[in-house]
């Protein structure tokens, strides 16, 4: 957090999250603003807009877990989506 013109100012960072397979079904049940933990691989990307190259990052999610702040001592009861087991 920083101060801007004498008032408190919060910065927000947004990330594109790519979700595939079983975690995608779980992600579809989430509402905007729901706090989650996402584990996965960071994927750098570039795109052109108005002749200018922009760089951004997305996350390919392997695991998503919903955070429930109302029961901090019962973390084991939190809902989670794990990736499907890979066939060997």
C-alpha positions in Angstrom: 0.0 0.0 0.0 1.2 3.5 -0.6 0.0 7.0 -0.1 -1.3 9.2 -2.8 -2.4 12.8 -2.2 -2.5 12.1 1.6 -5.0 9.2 1.3 -4.2 5.5 1.5 -4.0 3.8 -1.9 -4.0 0.0 -2.6 -2.4 -1.5 -5.7 -4.1 -4.5 -7.3 -2.4 -6.9 -9.6 -4.4 -9.1 -12.0 -3.4 -12.4 -13.5 -4.9 -14.4 -16.3 -5.3 -18.0 -15.0 -5.6 -20.9 -17.4 -7.5 -23.8 -16.0 -8.1 -27.1 -17.8 -9.5 -30.5 -16.8 -11.2 -31.2 -13.4 -10.0 -28.0 -11.8 -11.9 -26.1 -14.5 -15.2 -27.5 -13.2 -14.3 -26.3 -9.7 -13.2 -22.9 -11.0 -16.5 -22.5 -12.8 -18.3 -22.6 -9.4 -16.3 -19.7 -8.0 -17.8 -16.2 -7.9 -15.9 -13.0 -8.7 -13.9 -11.8 -5.6 -13.7 -15.2 -4.0 -10.2 -15.6 -2.4 -8.3 -18.6 -3.8 -4.8 -20.1 -3.8 -3.6 -21.1 -7.2 -0.5 -23.3 -7.8 0.9 -23.7 -11.3 3.4 -22.6 -13.9 4.0 -19.0 -14.8 3.8 -18.6 -18.6 5.3 -15.4 -20.2 3.3 -14.1 -23.1 3.7 -11.2 -25.6 1.1 -9.5 -27.8 0.9 -6.6 -30.2 -1.5 -3.7 -29.7 -1.4 -0.5 -31.7 2.0 -1.5 -33.0 3.5 -1.8 -29.5 4.7 -5.2 -28.1 3.3 -5.8 -24.6 4.6 -8.5 -22.2 2.4 -10.2 -19.7 2.2 -13.3 -17.6 -0.5 -15.9 -17.1 -0.6 -18.9 -14.8 -1.4 -22.4 -16.0 -3.2 -23.7 -12.9 -2.4 -27.2 -11.6 -4.3 -26.7 -8.3 -6.9 -24.3 -7.0 -8.1 -24.0 -3.4 -10.8 -21.8 -2.1 -9.9 -19.8 1.0 -12.5 -19.6 3.8 -11.5 -16.8 6.2 -14.5 -17.6 8.4 -12.9 -20.8 9.7 -9.1 -20.2 9.9 -8.5 -23.2 12.2 -10.3 -25.7 9.9 -8.1 -25.5 6.8 -8.6 -29.2 6.2 -12.3 -28.5 5.5 -11.6 -26.0 2.7 -12.7 -27.0 -0.7 -10.0 -27.7 -3.3 -9.6 -29.0 -6.8 -6.6 -31.1 -7.6 -5.4 -32.1 -11.0 -6.4 -35.4 -12.5 -3.9 -38.2 -12.0 -1.7 -38.7 -15.1 -1.6 -42.1 -16.7 1.9 -43.5 -16.9 
